[in-house]
Structure formats: C-alpha cells, structure tokens
C-alpha cells in the first residue's frame, strides 16, 4: 500500500511539473516570441518578487493577453476534466462525457439564448447582472440536459449505455436546432459570438471575466473533490453503495449539479470544447486505476496541461491566424473515442 502511495505521489509530482512546463511554454509562445525566462521575469516583477528589463509591449502581451489566457486554460481544463470524471463515476461508464451526452450542448443553447435575446429585454440590465446572466443561463441549460439524460438512461440502478448515447445524440441535435433558429434573428455581432461559442476559444480571456468565473469553478471543484469516497462506493453498484452508508440519490443530485456548474460556467466563458472530459479521466484510469481520490486530483493537473497544449497548437499551427480550440481537442479526442468503442465491441 505504501509503495502504491509513493508511486502516486511521484506521479502527481511529475504531472505537476508537466503542467508547469506547459504553462511556461504557453506564456512564452505566440506571434510575439518572448523567451521563457523573460516571460517569468515579467510575471515575478508584476507580483513584486523580482525585476524585469522587458519592454512595455512585452509586459502588455504577457500580463494582459497571455497570462489571463493561461489562467483560463487551467481553470477550464480542470473543470472539464473533472466533470468528465464525475459523469463517468456517476454512470459507471467510461464513455460518459459532457460533450457526448448533451450536457455541453444544453449549456451552449442556454448561453446562445442570452447572447441573442438579452438585448431585446424591455428593461435595462445592470452591468453586474449582465456578467452573471451568461454563466447562469449556461448552467440552467446544462442542468436541464443532465436531468433529462439521467432520467432516460437509468433503469433499476443501472445505466443503459445505448440509451445514454442515443439520448445524447438527441439532446445535441435539439441544441443544434435551437442554435440554428437563433441565428435567424441574430445580428452580425451576435452571429460572431455564436460562432465563438460553437467552436470554442480562449481568446476572450480577460481579468474581469476571470474574476467572475474563477470563484464559481474553484468552489465547484472543491465540492466535487468531496464526492470521491461516494463515487468509489458506487463503482460496486448503487445497492452496494447504499449498504456501505452512501446516500446514493443525494450523491447523484450533487454530482449532476456540480457537473452542470462546471460545464455551464466553462461554456459561458470560452464556448463548447469537447472531448477533454472523455480523454483525461479515462487515460488516468488506464494508468493508475479507478480510485476517485487520486483520479479527481490528477484531473486537476492533466486537464489543464492538455488544454494548454491544445491552445498552444491552436495559436501557433496557422499563425498569425488562430484555430478554434474545439477543433484541436476534437482532432485529439475523436480517434480516442473510436478506439474506446472498438475495445468495447471487441470485448
């Protein structure tokens, strides 16, 4: 047991180093090439821990463009990866993922409704309320989709995988149809915003937007961590978990609410980014096993590292243009999803 614990601590240290390396690389790479040492010196200078001889435009690029983007990638990567871990633990199936089963689509249609319809409200919305409307609507859409999915796919304490995937297809199709209908009444500016949400991007990262979403995601992630023991018990089955003292229905409700909050807030700030929730938890399970106490911690390192890497590819592959990050994660995740389906059909 101690050997396994030591290995996991070593693995967490290695994952933390990989995340730090990805963050430094993302901070120093882009259209304006600024070395890693110089980039770190600018950040340390800004928080009063050093001095930097960087030029004014380099400071502006690091502190107001790249650093918020890195923080947003870390938060959203952790949120999406952990939401996937919660979904897979709740449904006891590695194919469960917020983007595949319609939860992300529900969040997207909620956000799209605010983008298009909020301007036609008969009263003026205060600035603080306007900032909260988008994550609130995305959360409501994600929560509704999650509740419908759970209702349709659960039978006698078991998840019907075929029903879950078919329900996800239907929810995604409904959200796509709703978004298509909204495009007919949208202005040119609103159409650009809808395109942003549909393909995903971290380009809108700013310190004001982070001040809104960061507290929500940090609290949600903290609550998710408290579900690890209950999710471990539920791996044995809902009946067995109940006999072990787990309040199964309460755990389900909390997991769905937290998943909806994580996904809805992420979609509200950076659009729909798929496959992170599928890819990250499953890779960790393959290497380190299914224990949620370790899994939920590891997702907080692997998810951000993956999203930082995907964002770096999106920013540099066709520079000076920028690929939508959702395209990059789909190119990484879709083959892996097909691999999972092939393994299941062969077993």
C-alpha positions in Angstrom: 0.0 0.0 0.0 2.8 2.4 0.9 4.6 1.6 -2.4 1.5 2.4 -4.3 1.0 5.6 -2.3 4.7 6.6 -3.1 4.2 5.9 -6.8 1.1 8.1 -6.8 2.8 10.9 -5.1 5.7 10.6 -7.6 3.1 10.6 -10.5 1.4 13.7 -9.1 4.8 15.5 -8.9 5.5 14.5 -12.5 2.1 15.7 -13.6 2.5 19.0 -11.7 5.9 19.5 -13.5 4.3 18.8 -16.9 1.5 21.3 -16.1 4.1 24.0 -15.1 6.1 23.3 -18.2 3.0 23.7 -20.4 2.1 26.9 -18.7 5.5 28.4 -19.2 5.6 27.4 -22.8 2.1 28.9 -23.4 3.2 32.1 -21.7 6.3 32.5 -23.9 5.0 31.3 -27.2 2.9 33.1 -29.8 3.0 35.7 -32.6 5.4 37.8 -30.4 8.2 35.4 -29.3 9.2 36.1 -25.7 11.6 33.7 -24.1 10.5 31.6 -21.1 13.0 33.3 -18.7 11.9 36.8 -19.8 8.2 35.8 -19.5 8.6 34.5 -16.0 10.6 37.6 -15.0 7.7 39.8 -16.2 5.2 37.8 -14.0 7.5 37.8 -11.0 8.1 41.6 -11.4 4.3 42.2 -11.5 3.8 40.4 -8.2 6.8 42.1 -6.6 9.1 39.2 -6.4 11.8 40.3 -8.9 12.7 42.8 -11.5 12.4 42.7 -15.3 14.1 44.6 -18.1 11.2 43.7 -20.5 9.9 46.3 -22.9 6.5 47.8 -22.4 4.9 45.9 -25.2 6.3 42.7 -23.9 4.8 43.4 -20.5 1.4 44.2 -22.0 1.4 40.9 -24.0 2.4 38.8 -21.0 0.2 40.4 -18.4 -2.9 41.3 -20.3 -3.1 38.7 -23.1 -1.2 35.5 -22.3 -1.4 35.3 -18.5 -5.2 35.6 -18.4 -5.4 33.0 -21.1 -3.1 30.6 -19.2 -5.2 31.0 -16.1 -8.4 30.4 -18.0 -7.0 27.3 -19.7 -6.0 25.9 -16.3 -9.5 26.6 -14.8 -11.5 25.3 -17.7 -9.2 22.3 -18.3 -9.6 21.3 -14.7 -13.3 21.9 -14.8 -14.0 19.9 -18.0 -11.7 17.0 -16.9 -13.3 16.8 -13.5 -16.8 17.0 -15.0 -15.9 14.0 -17.2 -14.6 12.1 -14.1 -17.9 12.8 -12.3 -20.0 11.7 -15.2 -18.1 8.5 -15.7 -18.2 7.8 -12.0 -21.9 8.6 -11.8 -22.9 6.4 -14.8 -20.2 3.9 -14.1 -19.2 4.0 -17.8 -16.0 5.4 -19.4 -18.0 6.6 -22.5 -19.9 9.2 -20.4 -18.7 12.7 -21.3 -20.5 16.1 -21.0 -20.0 16.9 -24.7 -21.1 13.5 -26.0 -24.2 13.1 -23.9 -25.6 16.6 -24.4 -24.7 18.5 -21.2 -22.3 20.8 -23.0 -24.9 21.3 -25.8 -27.5 22.3 -23.2 -25.1 24.8 -21.8 -24.4 26.1 -25.3 -28.1 26.7 -26.1 -28.5 28.5 -22.7 -25.6 30.8 -23.5 -26.8 31.3 -27.1 -30.2 32.4 -25.8 -28.7 35.1 -23.6 -26.4 36.3 -26.4 -29.3 36.7 -28.9 -32.3 37.5 -26.7 -30.9 39.6 -23.8 -30.7 42.7 -25.9 -34.4 42.6 -26.6 -35.4 42.7 -22.9 -37.9 45.5 -22.1 -35.7 46.8 -19.2 -32.0 47.7 -18.7 -29.9 45.0 -17.1 -27.2 46.2 -14.6 -23.6 45.5 -15.5 -23.0 43.1 -12.7 -26.2 41.1 -13.6 -25.2 41.1 -17.3 -21.9 39.4 -16.4 -23.8 36.7 -14.4 -26.6 36.1 -16.9 -24.4 34.1 -19.3 -23.0 31.6 -16.8 -26.4 31.3 -15.1 -28.2 30.5 -18.4 -25.4 28.1 -19.4 -25.7 26.3 -16.0 -29.5 26.1 -16.4 -29.2 24.5 -19.8 -26.6 22.1 -18.6 -28.6 21.2 -15.5 -31.7 20.5 -17.6 -29.8 18.3 -20.1 -28.2 16.4 -17.3 -31.5 15.7 -15.5 -33.1 14.5 -18.8 -30.2 12.3 -19.5 -30.2 10.7 -16.1 -33.9 10.1 -16.2 -33.8 8.4 -19.6 -30.7 6.3 -19.3 -31.1 4.9 -15.7 -33.1 1.7 -15.2 -33.2 -0.1 -11.9 -30.0 1.3 -10.7 -28.1 0.6 -13.9 -27.1 2.8 -16.8 -28.2 1.7 -20.3 -25.2 2.8 -22.4 -27.1 2.7 -25.7 -29.9 4.8 -24.3 -27.4 7.2 -22.8 -25.6 7.7 -26.2 -28.9 8.0 -28.1 -30.3 10.5 -25.6 -27.0 12.4 -26.0 -27.4 12.5 -29.8 -31.0 13.7 -29.4 -30.0 16.4 -27.0 -27.1 17.6 -29.2 -29.5 17.7 -32.2 -32.1 19.7 -30.3 -29.4 22.2 -29.1 -28.1 22.5 -32.7 -31.6 23.1 -34.0 -32.2 25.7 -31.3 -28.9 27.5 -32.0 -29.7 27.4 -35.8 -33.1 29.1 -35.0 -31.4 31.8 -33.0 -29.1 32.6 -35.9 -32.0 33.8 -38.0 -32.8 36.6 -35.5 -29.2 37.4 -34.6 -27.4 40.5 -35.6 -23.9 40.3 -37.3 -22.2 40.8 -33.9 -24.3 38.2 -32.3 -23.6 35.8 -35.1 -19.8 36.2 -34.5 -20.4 35.4 -30.8 -22.5 32.3 -31.6 -19.7 31.1 -33.9 -17.3 31.6 -31.0 -19.4 29.5 -28.6 -19.9 26.8 -31.2 -16.2 26.1 -31.8 -14.6 27.2 -28.6 -11.8 29.6 -27.9 -9.8 31.0 -25.0 -9.3 34.3 -26.9 -11.8 36.1 -24.8 -9.8 35.7 -21.6 -9.6 38.9 -19.6 -9.1 39.6 -15.9 -12.7 40.9 -15.4 -14.1 37.7 -16.9 -11.8 35.6 -14.8 -13.0 37.4 -11.7 -16.5 36.2 -12.4 -15.9 32.6 -13.3 -12.9 31.7 -11.2 -14.7 31.7 -7.8 -17.5 29.6 -9.3 -15.2 27.0 -10.7 -12.9 26.8 -7.6 -15.9 26.3 -5.3 -17.4 23.7 -7.7 -14.1 21.8 -8.0 -13.8 21.8 -4.2 -17.3 20.3 -3.8 -16.5 17.7 -6.5 -13.5 16.5 -4.5 -15.7 15.7 -1.6 -17.6 13.1 -3.6 -14.6 10.8 -4.2 -15.5 8.2 -1.5 -19.1 8.1 -2.5 -18.2 7.6 -6.2 -15.7 4.8 -5.2 -18.6 3.0 -3.4 -20.9 3.5 -6.3 -18.5 1.6 -8.6 -19.7 -1.5 -6.8 -23.3 -0.7 -7.7 -26.0 1.5 -6.2 -27.3 -1.2 -3.9 -23.9 -2.0 -2.5 -23.1 1.7 -2.1 -26.3 2.2 -0.1 -25.4 -0.7 2.2 -22.0 1.0 2.7 -23.8 4.1 4.1 -23.7 6.2 0.9 -26.8 8.4 0.3 -27.0 7.4 -3.4 -29.7 9.8 -4.5 -28.1 12.7 -2.8 -24.7 11.8 -4.4 -26.4 11.7 -7.8 -28.0 15.1 -7.4 -24.8 16.7 -6.2 -22.8 15.2 -9.0 -25.2 16.3 -11.6 -25.4 19.9 -10.2 -21.7 20.2 -9.9 -21.1 18.8 -13.4 -23.7 21.3 -14.8 -22.0 24.1 -12.9 -18.5 23.2 -14.1 -19.6 22.7 -17.7 -22.1 25.6 -17.8 -19.5 28.1 -16.5 -16.8 26.8 -18.8 -19.1 27.1 -21.9 -20.2 30.6 -20.8 -16.6 31.9 -20.8 -15.0 30.0 -23.7 -17.6 28.2 -25.7 -18.0 24.5 -26.3 -14.8 22.5 -26.0 -15.3 18.8 -26.5 -13.6 15.5 -25.5 -11.5 16.8 -22.6 -13.9 15.2 -20.2 -13.7 11.9 -22.1 -10.0 11.8 -22.7 -8.4 12.9 -19.4 -10.2 10.7 -16.8 -10.0 7.6 -19.0 -6.3 7.9 -19.6 -5.7 8.4 -15.8 -7.8 5.3 -15.1 -5.9 3.2 -17.6 -2.6 4.1 -15.9 -3.4 4.5 -12.2 -6.7 2.7 -11.7 -10.2 3.8 -10.9 -9.9 5.2 -7.3 -11.6 8.6 -7.4 -9.5 10.0 -4.5 -6.5 10.0 -6.8 -8.4 10.4 -10.1 -10.1 13.7 -9.1 -6.8 15.2 -8.0 -4.9 14.0 -11.2 -7.6 15.5 -13.4 -6.8 18.9 -12.0 -3.3 18.6 -13.4 -3.8 16.6 -16.6 -6.9 18.5 -17.8 -5.1 22.0 -17.7 -2.0 20.6 -19.3 -4.0 19.1 -22.2 -5.9 22.3 -22.7 -2.8 24.5 -22.6 -1.2 22.2 -25.2 -4.3 22.3 -27.4 -4.4 26.1 -27.1 -0.8 26.4 -28.0 -1.4 24.3 -31.1 -4.4 26.4 -32.0 -2.4 29.6 -31.7 0.7 28.6 -33.5 -0.2 26.0 -36.1 -1.6 28.5 -38.6 -0.1 31.7 -37.1 -0.9 34.6 -37.3 -4.4 33.2 -37.6 -5.9 31.0 -34.8 -7.7 27.7 -34.9 -10.7 27.2 -32.7 -9.5 25.2 -29.7 -12.6 23.0 -30.0 -11.3 21.8 -33.4 -8.0 20.8 -31.9 -9.5 18.9 -29.0 -11.9 17.1 -31.4 -9.0 16.0 -33.5 -7.3 14.6 -30.4 -10.4 13.2 -28.8 -12.4 11.7 -31.6 -9.9 9.0 -32.6 -9.6 8.1 -28.9 -13.4 7.8 -28.7 -13.4 5.5 -31.7 -10.7 3.4 -30.0 -12.8 3.1 -26.9 -15.8 2.0 -28.9 -13.7 -0.6 -30.8 -12.4 -2.0 -27.5 -15.9 -2.3 -26.1 -17.2 -4.1 -29.2 -14.3 -6.5 -29.2 -14.7 -7.4 -25.5 
